[in-house]
Every structure is written in C-alpha cells, then in structure tokens.
Amino acid sequence: MIPLIVFYLHIVGITAVFTRRYQAGGLGEGFLAVFFMGLIFFVGWAMASFILKLVMAEAGLAPWLDRDAASLLLLTLAESVLYYFYFKDEQNHSPLEEEQQSP
C-alpha cells in the first residue's frame, strides 16, 4: 500500500510540475522538468535501496513496511526537501513580473 501511495504522489507531482513549467516556458520546459524529476526518482530510488540494504533486513519492520517500501519512503522524504529548495524561488516570481522588469 505504501508504494502505491508513493507512486501516486509522484504522478501528481510530475503533473503539477509539467503544468507549471509548460505555462511558464512552453512545451520543452515542461518535458525537461518531467525528465529531471524522472531522473531524480530513478537514481534516488537506487541509492535509497542500496543504503537500506545495509541497515535493514529484507522483511523490514512490519508486513506493510518492507525494505522496498522503506526505500520509497526515504526517497520521497529526500525528494520533498530537494524539490522544496529547487522550486522555492519560482513561487516568489511570476512570469509577468519578469517581463516587466526586463529592458
């Protein structure tokens, strides 16, 4: 159940980022953001799985929290911090303000 929720959150996040980037910069910017998030997801999942293989048994802590689910939770936590700081500046500036300030 945990992997399903994590994958759903990623689909919603990717859709939101694509929409925001598409509106601000066009179709190319939207796909670039999706590819960036996909790259971070797959590389981060591999790294989180590797780290948790060192510290956790395959059965995990509970039947609903095995090692794969824990690695997805670790990945989601790390991604949320990364994306918060990466997209933080975009919330403060609108595209209209940038156009008015440029000479």
Long-range contacts (C-beta under 8 A, 24 or more apart in sequence): 1-64, 2-64, 2-65, 2-69, 2-72, 2-73, 3-68, 3-69, 3-72, 6-69, 6-72, 6-73, 6-75, 6-76, 9-76, 10-37, 10-41, 10-76, 13-37, 13-83, 14-38, 17-87, 20-90, 24-90, 24-95, 37-83, 40-79, 40-82, 41-75, 41-79, 44-75, 44-78, 44-79, 45-71, 45-72, 45-75, 48-72, 48-74, 48-75, 48-78
